[in-house]
Amino acid sequence: MSSESSVVDSPFVRACHGKAVPYTPVWFMRQAGRSLPEYLKARGGLPMLESCTPPELVTEITLQPDRRYNVDAAIFYSDIVVPVKAIGIDVDISL
């Protein structure tokens, strides 16, 4: 089975299409991972919006919950204000 067909036939995607699944799939909302040690290490002190830019870092942070919890899907790591910053509006996230 190809990788593409296994994704299309995954319990998560099947459930999204209202098809029968062998169990209720779970997905991980990335914000809930902010306290994970591997997340903090991967960010390495980068400001939030800067950590949403490098493809390798975004991929790593997105996949961390899957490695840790073996969930069925993960939310792509980003932030709601990334498009605003991308069009040139000066915005920052401070804690």
Steps between C-alpha positions, in 0.01 A plus 500: 500500500640839408548771759234713332238225502576417865435864595177513302385177664612601852236494776532878538432579134225236482331655805527847343302364205238340726614147417509210743818475709626229737543755783451870564814671370673767705699801393728728694457874518854638488443771762459228760860399439659824615618342822660194338878495556566405137296799382691741721830349382400520132399866530831574670388840624375620160210745521165338420454650153859427398448135592211483251722569199779243447343196328724255686405645839129517416512135388684391814261679735194373309615137523605500866155405640475214253832360618413546866135389500451314169196711414310470174565855379677819603418862437756678282714718725435867433320796653190690399698823451759351261307618188471850650875516552558353153319792334723747680300608803727545800369252755665299775398258773627580847442301811 
